[in-house]
Amino acid sequence: MQADGPRACRFGRRWYLNNESWHPYVPPFGEMKCILCWCVSGETHCQRQECPPATCTSPARRDNPCCAKCR
């Protein structure tokens, strides 16, 4: 049996359309802004934002809460 079109993905209690992307919501932590998920033909894929290593001793997360940067 063949599908009539692209399949949606279920993540938690929500459904997402093919090629749709989102930041997952994980109770009790809330929305995970440093992780991006996307739906590809009925399969959910998630990836954490990759950050370059900070080269200073006390990096800050002012501009981007996911990645630390030197001042």
N, C-alpha and C positions, 0 to 999 in steps of 0.2 A: 504494500500500500504506500502510495506517495502522498506527501503533504501538498495541499493546495497553494501554500505560500510559506514565507519565512515564519518560523516558530518563535513564540515569545518565551521569556525566561521568568521563572518565579524565584524571588529572593525574599525570604521571610514571608510576610503576608501580602507582598505586592507583586504584581506582574509588570514586566518591562518588555517593550517591543524590540524586535530585532534591530540591532545597531544603536539602541538607546544606551546611554551611560549615566551613572549615578554614583554618589558617595553612599556607601552602605550605612544603615542605621543598626547599631548593635546595642540592645539593652544590656546592662544599665548604663553603658558609656555614651550613648547618643550617636550622632552622626560622625563617622570616621572621615574627616576631611582630607587626611593624608593617604587615603586609599580610594582608588577609582575602580569601579566595576563596569562591565559592559556586556551586552547580550549579543551572541553570535550564533545564529541558527539554532536557538533553543538551549544553548549552553552559556552559563555565566562564567565570566573570567574576571578576576580581580588582581590588582597590582598595587603595591605600596609605592608612593612617590619616591624615586631615587634621589638622594642628596649627595653632593660632593662632600668629602670630609673637611671639617673646619680645621684650619691650620693654626688657630690661636688658642690660648689657654682658657678664655672665658667667652665663648661665642654667644650671640643673642639670636632670638627668634622673632625679631620685630616685624619685618616685612612678610615673612613666610613662616607660619607657625609649624610647618612640617620640617623645615630645614634650618639648621643653625648656620649663621654667618658671622664672620668677624666684623667688628665695628670699625 
